Amino acid sequence: MSINAEVSKSGNESTLSTIRKFSRRVQGTGLVRTVRGGRYYTRTASKIVKKKRALKLIKRRADYKQLIKEGKVIEAAPRHGQGGRPSHNRPGQTEQSSAPKPAESTPVAR
């Protein structure tokens, strides 16, 4: 693939402005973007590789859930990226908490 970006110096134009003109012309062709985009090219995984990876992930999750049920592992708190960001008290927002307040959940002894 060859793309020609040719610029000629006109009249009393300075060398610096000619270089700028050339840079704009090269940028307009999209050549630099194409080359930089292919810098970290990775092949797409085949169907077999994708299937093996998916099966391994399913097995790992099932094993982890089993360990949680047996009480051998403490379940980790959800990350921000997984279940959304935590709600912060911002002006104009009402507090919506799913956890009960300590006074509501404690039984009263009589």
C-alpha positions as CSV (number, residue, x, y, z in Angstrom):
1,M,0.0,0.0,0.0
2,S,1.5,3.3,-1.0
3,I,0.1,6.7,-0.4
4,N,1.8,9.8,-1.8
5,A,1.6,13.1,0.0
6,E,3.4,15.6,-2.1
7,V,3.9,19.2,-1.2
8,S,5.8,21.9,-3.1
9,K,7.1,25.1,-1.7
10,S,5.3,28.1,-3.2
11,G,6.8,31.6,-3.6
12,N,7.9,33.2,-0.4
13,E,6.6,30.4,1.9
14,S,8.9,29.5,4.8
15,T,10.3,26.0,5.2
16,L,8.5,25.6,8.5
17,S,5.1,26.3,7.0
18,T,5.9,23.8,4.1
19,I,6.6,21.2,6.7
20,R,3.4,22.0,8.5
21,K,1.5,21.7,5.2
22,F,3.1,18.3,4.6
23,S,2.2,17.1,8.1
24,R,-1.5,18.1,7.6
25,R,-1.6,16.4,4.2
26,V,-0.1,13.1,5.7
27,Q,-2.6,13.3,8.6
28,G,-5.4,13.7,6.2
29,T,-4.6,10.5,4.4
30,G,-5.0,8.5,7.6
31,L,-1.8,6.6,7.1
32,V,-0.3,7.3,10.5
33,R,-3.5,6.3,12.2
34,T,-3.6,3.0,10.2
35,V,0.0,2.2,11.0
36,R,-0.4,2.9,14.7
37,G,-3.6,0.9,14.9
38,G,-1.8,-2.2,13.6
39,R,1.0,-1.9,16.0
40,Y,-0.5,-4.2,18.6
41,Y,-2.4,-6.5,16.3
42,T,-3.6,-9.7,17.9
43,R,-5.2,-12.6,16.1
44,T,-8.8,-13.5,16.9
45,A,-9.1,-16.6,19.0
46,S,-10.5,-19.7,17.2
47,K,-13.8,-21.3,18.2
48,I,-12.1,-24.2,20.0
49,V,-10.0,-21.8,22.1
50,K,-13.0,-19.6,23.0
51,K,-15.0,-22.7,24.0
52,K,-12.2,-24.1,26.2
53,R,-11.8,-20.7,27.9
54,A,-15.5,-20.4,28.5
55,L,-15.8,-24.0,29.9
56,K,-12.8,-23.3,32.2
57,L,-14.4,-20.1,33.4
58,I,-17.7,-21.9,34.1
59,K,-15.9,-24.6,36.1
60,R,-13.9,-22.1,38.1
61,R,-17.1,-20.2,39.0
62,A,-18.9,-23.4,40.0
63,D,-15.9,-24.4,42.2
64,Y,-15.8,-21.0,43.9
65,K,-19.6,-21.0,44.6
66,Q,-19.2,-24.5,46.1
67,L,-16.4,-23.3,48.4
68,I,-18.6,-20.4,49.5
69,K,-21.4,-22.8,50.3
70,E,-19.0,-25.0,52.4
71,G,-17.8,-21.9,54.2
72,K,-14.2,-22.4,53.2
73,V,-14.1,-19.0,51.4
74,I,-15.6,-15.7,52.4
75,E,-17.5,-14.1,49.5
76,A,-15.7,-11.0,48.3
77,A,-17.6,-7.7,48.1
78,P,-18.7,-6.7,44.6
79,R,-16.4,-4.4,42.7
80,H,-17.4,-1.0,41.4
81,G,-17.2,-2.0,37.8
82,Q,-19.4,-5.1,38.3
83,G,-22.5,-3.9,40.0
84,G,-22.4,-0.2,39.4
85,R,-21.0,2.6,41.5
86,P,-22.0,3.1,45.1
87,S,-24.4,5.8,45.8
88,H,-22.9,8.9,47.5
89,N,-25.0,11.4,49.3
90,R,-25.2,14.2,46.8
91,P,-27.3,17.4,47.3
92,G,-30.8,16.8,46.0
93,Q,-30.6,13.0,46.2
94,T,-32.4,10.9,48.7
95,E,-30.6,8.1,50.5
96,Q,-31.7,4.7,49.2
97,S,-30.0,2.0,51.3
98,S,-31.0,-1.7,51.1
99,A,-29.4,-2.6,54.4
100,P,-31.7,-2.2,57.4
101,K,-30.7,0.3,60.1
102,P,-29.5,-1.2,63.4
103,A,-32.5,-0.1,65.3
104,E,-34.9,-1.7,62.8
105,S,-33.3,-5.1,62.8
106,T,-32.5,-5.6,66.5
107,P,-35.2,-7.5,68.4
108,V,-36.6,-5.8,71.5
109,A,-36.5,-7.9,74.7
110,R,-39.4,-7.4,77.1
